[in-house]
């Protein structure tokens, strides 16, 4: 397995497949998962001739189970160091949910020439939580509930989320995949409880407004209209207004993870954006 070590001594696991001289696509996973969440997309774009890369965020998957640094500034710095270690140039960065926040913060501070485009899928920016500046956001009590459930019985909590709202499997007529539910649980339980606990604050309370405003690169925003985890009205519909070069596409009836439930739709949109 491949790892690199950050300047603060954290060992970060990553996958790096394909020709080293091909354009890189870097995938950023959501909470509380790992780079394995992108296997479909990585194999798809590998076949299209791209170099595909994904890492396990610190505290998640096979990376070190850190008890510190589980916030967006450090997550973004880890990506800065990953891009430097692999000498990535002109890369396309694709992030889902929490990973979308990571992409936004990284893109706003990336070293020159490292990033060319970004994609935010079901992403948390500009900010999830209800605040004075975001009065119609999600009340903090909801995220307190996440933390309480994680402490009380993380294993059960990590079954309940994918069995219900994450993939939209709680909707009438949903095509429920036990494999997807179990794979979500497997990825979640690989990570460290402390890091995952801290990350709830990172994805819910971090304000990415200034990051979005700073971006001049093309940004594609993709969002399921029936997203029960990151409601579209509080995220994509707001985020697109801050982007100078943004494009919004929504998927009627689809969930928080359309790339997982409907990869044929999302992969086609990602490929068209990559080639544009």
C-alpha positions, 0 to 999 in steps of 0.5 A: 500500500502507498502512503506519504507522510505529512509535515506533522508526521501523519501517514496518509494512504492513497491510490495512484493508478494510471499513466504518470504523464496523463491528466490527474483526477483526484477524488475526495471522499465524504464522511466517514468513508474512505477512498474506496467510495470512488472505486467505480469512478476511478476504474471508469476514468482509468479506462478513459486514459486518466491518472486517477488518485484518491486518498483516505483523509487523516483519521479515515480508512487506512490513514493514521487515526489522528486525534488532532488536525481533524478540521478543514484547514489541515485536511486542505493542507494534507491535499497540498502536500499530496499534490506536491508529493505526487507532483500533480499538475493541471489536476481535476479535483472531485469531492463528495459531501465533506470531500466537496468542502475539502476540495473548495478549501484546497482549490482556494489555496492550491499551489500554482499549476496544480489544479485546473478544474473542480467538481462538488457533488452533494457538497457541504459548501457554503455552510451547513449549520444554522448561524446568524449569517445562514439562518435557514441552515440546519440547527446545531442540535441535529449535529449534536445528535450525530455525535451522540449516536456515534458515541452511543453505538457507532456500529449501529449508527453506521448501518442506519445512515446508509440503510436510510437517507444517504442513498435514499433507500428509505424512499418508497420504491427505492432499489435497495443495495445491501452491498452498498450498505455493507460497504458504507459500514465497512469503510466507516468502521475502518476509520478512527472514532475520534477523527470521525467525531471531530469531523462532524464539526468540520463538515457542519460548521465550516464556512466555505463562502470565501473559498468559493468566492476566491475560485476562478477555475471552472467548477461543476456543482452536481446535486441530487434534488432529493438529498436528505443529508445535505439539502440542496436549497442550503448548499448547491443553490447557494454555492453556485451564486458565489462561484465566478465560473460555476455550472450547476446540474441537479438530478431530480429524485436522486439522493445524497450519493448519485455517483454511487446509485447512478454512476452511469449518469454522473460519470458521463457528466464528469467526463464531459466536464473533464474534456471541456 
